[in-house]
Amino acid sequence: MQNTSTSSAGPLLSGRRILVTGGARGLGEAFARACVAQGAQVALTDILHERGEQVAAELAQAHPGAAFYLPMDLASPESIAQATAQAAERLGGLDGLVNNAAITNSGGKPMEEIGVDTWDRVMDVNVRGTWLATVAARPFLAASGRGRVVHLASDTALWGAPRLMAYVASKGAVIAMTHAMARELGADGITVNAVAPGLTLVEATEYVPEARHRYYQEGRAIARAQVPADVAGPVLFLLSDAACYVTGQVLPVNGGFVMH
């Protein structure tokens, strides 16, 4: 039987082995750091090799043996399969997968101006990559007996943000996959959930006009800027034993901009 006990005496993810995609910067880096701080061993993957190595080295220096970096290109099925297998081998298995890596590419353009190549690229990374990473991780998560999958959706897919059509559509697909995967992977004892962050202050959102940042902030029940730590807490919860009976859920994390 799965151990569902929780304890305030120890770290939330003590002994967990977690794979975080897109872990070299932004939200992914925040998730990797938060997981390590809560006792997990983390394999972080990305296509930003120098930055990924740097983050992993910093984590390993503070917590020896707790983190390492592996290259993974979510546009390449071969890269996904190889990196996931390597992560599981080095960690001795997998208990959690955080499908964080994604691209925007079409930001700020009306849908008529989004090229087909751009559309396909966004779908390949955000949708197909999330699917294939989960497929690759499934046998290791099933073997652990406490497998957790956390997808990164977006609240843009809940309210229909304009001029982000490819990205919004991809995150809508991630939400749909969360529901379907939860039913399919439940037989293996794996939970599948998603968080849907609002606009967060990370490097990837530096291009967003200040007026749009103000629009989001003024529309939130908690009227301040959203930072990575706001999203890391819910992700840690969904990876932990505290969420052992939570699956198929999409949790908006946006200070109340969207209430779902």
N, C-alpha and C positions, 0 to 999 in steps of 0.2 A: 504493500500500500504506500502511496505517495506520502511523504512527510510534509504536512501542511502547517506545522507549528511555526510560530514566529516568536522572536525574542528581541526585547529592547536592549539586551545586554551586549549583543554582537552586531557587526556590520550587516546590513540588509541583504547583501549578496555574497556573503562569506562562502568561499569555495566554488562559486559559479564561474563557468567558462563562457565568455560572451564574445561574439563576433559583431563588430560594428562596421558597417560599410560607410564610406565617405567620412572616415574618422580623422582626417588630417586637419580639418578646420571647421569653423562654424558650429552648428548644432552637433554634428558628429563628434567633433573634438570634445565638446562639453559632455556628451554622453559617455565617451571613453573615459574621461577624467572622473566623472561621477561614479561610474561603475567600479573603477579601481579604488576610489576613495571608500567605497562600500564593500570592499573585500574581494572583488572579482578579479579574475585574470582575463585580459582583453587582447584579442587580435583585432587591430584596426587596419582597414584596407582603404585604398584610394588610388587615384592616378597621379596625385601630387606627391611624388616619391620623396623628395627632399624634406618637405614639410611633414609627411607622415613619419619618416624616420626620426625627425626632430621631436615630435610629440611623443612617440613611443619611447625614445631615449630619456626624455624628461620624466615620464611616468615610471620607467624602470629604475631610474636613479633614486627616485623618492620611495618606490615600492619594488625592491628587487624581484625580478622574475614575473612581474605583474602585467607587462604589456610588451607587445612587439608589433611590427608593421609588416604587411604583405601587400604587394601590388595587386590590384583588382580593377579591371575595366568592365563596368556593367554593360557596355555595349558588345562585349565578347562572351558568348556562352562558354568557350573554352577557358577563358580567364576566370570566370566565376566558379566553374567546377574545380579548377586547379587550386585557386586560392582557398576555397572553402575546405577542401580536403587537407591542404597544408595546415590550415588553422586548427582543424580538428586533430590532426596528428600531433602537432606541437603542444596543444592544450590537453591532449588525452581525452578528447571528446568535446561536445558542445552542449551547453544548457540553455543558451539564449542567442537569438539573432536579432539585431536591430537594423532593419532595412532603411537606412537614412539617406544614402547617396541619391542625388537627383540633380537634374538640370532644369533651367527655365528656358533659355534661348529666345523665346518669342516675346519676352516681356516688353510691354509698351506698344505693341503693334495691333492694329485691328485685324480681325480674322482673315480678311481678304489679302492681307500683305504677308501672311505666314507662308513661307515656301513649303512645298511638299517634303523636301529633304529635311528641313527643320522640324516639321511635324513628326516625321518618322524617327528622327534622332531622339526627340523628347520621349516618344513612346518606347523606343528601344531601351533607353536607359531607365526611365521611371517606372514603366509597366513591365516590360519583358524582363528587365534586370531584377526587379523585385520578385517576380514569379520564379525565375531561374535560381536566384539566391536561396529562396525558400525550398525549392526542390532539392538543391544541392545539400542544404543543411538538414533536411527532414530526417534521414536515417540516423544521424548523430543525435539530433534532438530527441527522437523516439527512444534511442538507447539510453539516454540519460534518465528517463523516467520523470523528468520535470521540465520538459522543453517549453520554451517561451519564444514567441515571435512577436516583435513590435514593429509595425510599419509606420513610416512617416507619411501621413496624408497632408492635408492643408485645409484650413477653414475656407480658402477660396472656393473649394469644391462644394461647400455647404451654402454659400450665399451667391455664387456665380460672379466672381470678380471679372470685370470687363478688361479687354485688351491683354488677356493672358490665356487665350483659348487653348493652346496646346497643353500648357502646364495644368490648367484647371481640369481639362479632360483626362489628363494622365492621373491626377490625384483622385478624380472621381472613380477611375478604374481601380486605384489602390483601395479605396473604400469598399468597392464591390468585391474585390478579391479578399479583403479581410473577412467579410461575411462567409464567402464560399470556402475559403481555406479553413476557417474555424470549424466548419462542419466536417470537412474532409480530414483534417489533421487531428480532430478530437479523438478519433479512434486510437491514435498513437499517444494519447495523453498530452498532446501539445496544445497550448492555448495560442490564439492568434488575435491580436488587438491592434488598434492604430491610435495614434495621437494626431490631432489636426491643429497644428500651431497657427497662430496669427502671424502677422508681420513681425519678425524678430530682428533685433539689432545684431547682425552678423555681417561678415565681409560680403556675402552674396547679395545683401540687400542695400549695399551702399549706393547702387545706381538708382534706387527708388527716390523720386522727388520728395523734398521735405514736406510739400503740401499733402502728399499721400500719407506720410508718417503721421502728420497732425490729424488727418481725417480718421485714421485708425484709432489714434490715442483718444480723440474726443468722443468716439463712438463706443468706447469700452466702459463697462461698469466700474472697473478699476482703471482710472484714467492716468496711466503712465506708460512709458515705453516698455515693450516686452523684451526680455533678455534671455539668453540661453538657459540660465538656471531655472527659469519659470517652466521650461519644457522638460528639463532633465529629471525633476522630481517625479512627475507622472510616468516617465519611461522606467525609472527605477522601480516604482511600484508595480508596473505591469510585468517586469522581469522577475519579481520576487514571489515568495510563497504566499505573501499577503493577497496576491491576485490569482491564486491557484484555481478559483472557480469563476473567473471572469474571462470570457472569450467571445469573439465576434463583435466586440464593441469598438466604437469610434469616439474618442474623448476629445472634444474641442478644448484647446488650451490657448485662450486669447483674451483673458481678462473680461470676458462677457461681451465681446464684440458680436459674436454669434452665440446664441443660447440654444442648445439642441437637446 
